């Protein structure tokens, strides 16, 4: 153990306009997620204002693009590597899943491949809106999940702490039934959150491999917690700071 102490359209996405416009290297067909809320996802559908013959030509053009001549598994690997690259950006404020949904809005081909590729939908973040959490849990199928829970940094005019804690409880309520799929847990929270988060980690996590649990504000080890009921047999990588487990 390594330990460091420190039918083509889903019911979820029928209300979204992404067209079969010609792909030219510009993201004309990718809608801004902020404008799409609360609908969240974007299944492409023909625009009523575009003549059917033009749509057919656009689809023919898109099908002939070099990227669309790649085998599906190679294309999905390109998408996967692109998404991993995004995680290296510290200021990735838009979020992994929102960007993945943007990519799936390029055209029908991209939408169908991305939607039906569970390995792309395995990352869940507290910052994800509830509807995205629901979509990810569904589309990830039975694949392992990586859970990220980070409490907001203090700032002026921030939302009340009770509101943030309520969101935390709601998030845990959604992911807790899938704890047998938890692969990694990354938790970086303020001291006020530690008790609430620990309360959501009492039951076994049989496939959890990595845990990072940091109390951002504590300078010493706090109260011990009996996490996962002592039953996390695959857990081999633990990083703790300000918290202690029995």
Secondary structure, 3 states (H helix, E strand, C coil): CEEEECCCCCHHHCCCCECCCCCCCCCCCCCCHHHHCCCCCCCECCCCCCCHHHHHHHHHHHHHCHHHHCCHHHHHHHHHHHHHHHCCCCCCCCCHHHHHHHHHCCCHHHHHHHHCCHHHCCEEECCCCHHHHHHHHHHCCCCCEEEEEECCCCCCCCCCHHHHHHHHHHHHHHHHHHHHHEEEEEEEECHHHHHHHHHCCCCCCCCCCEEEEEECCCCCCCCEECHHHHCCCCCCEEEEECCEEC
